[in-house]
Amino acid sequence: MAGSEGRVLEVRGAIDPPWLGMEPVRIGHVAPGQASAEAYLLIENDGAPLLRIDVHGWSRGAFREAIVWRDFAAVGYDEELHLVSLASRKVSTTLLQWYFGHLYPLEDKLLVASASRLHCFDQQGIAVWQSADLGLDGVIVDSVDDGVIHGQGEWDPPGGWRPFRVALATGA
C-alpha cells in the first residue's frame, strides 16, 4: 500500500476503549431506529489509534472492502465508494453504477470496480475517469502493465466473462 506504511486498518463489529472515546467519522446511510454503526473501521498509525470510522449500511450489497491507500481510507460497499482523508477527516462519496465490486490500489492511482465499470482516482482522491461499460455483472482487473489495464467483464452471467483492455491514463 503506497504511502500507508505503518498504518493498519481493522474492521470490527464492536469497539472498546480507547476507540469508544474517539470522535468518529460517520459514513453511509443511517437506517431509521438504528443508532449504532454496523461496522467500525479502526485505523492505527505505528500502533497508536489514528481514526475511527463508523459505517452505516455495511451489510448492504454483496461486496465490501476497506483499505488504507496513501492518505485515505478507501471504503467500498453497496453502490458507493467513500474516501476518507486521514488528515482532515473529510469524506468524499462517489456513487458507482450498480454495485461496488473491488478496490485495486496502485502506486499513484486507485482503481475501483463496480458491476459494470472501472473508476480511477488520483493521489488526491479526485475522480480522474470512469470507463465505458466493461460488463453487466462484474468487472475484474487481472493486471496493469505498461499503462494498460487487463481484465474481464461478465456479460452473460453466470460465467460469461470476456477480456478487456483499458488505458490507465484515460480509461479508454
Buried (B, 14 or more C-beta within 10 A) or exposed (E): EEBBEEBEBEBEEEBEEEBEEBEBBEBBEBEEEEEEBBBBBBBBBEEEBBBBBBBBBBEBBEBBBBBBBBBBBBBBBBBBBBBBBBEEEEBBEBEBEBBBBBBBBBEEBBBBBBBBBBBBBEBEBEBBBBBEBBBBBBBBBEEBEEEEBBBBBBBEEEEEBEEBEBEBEEBE
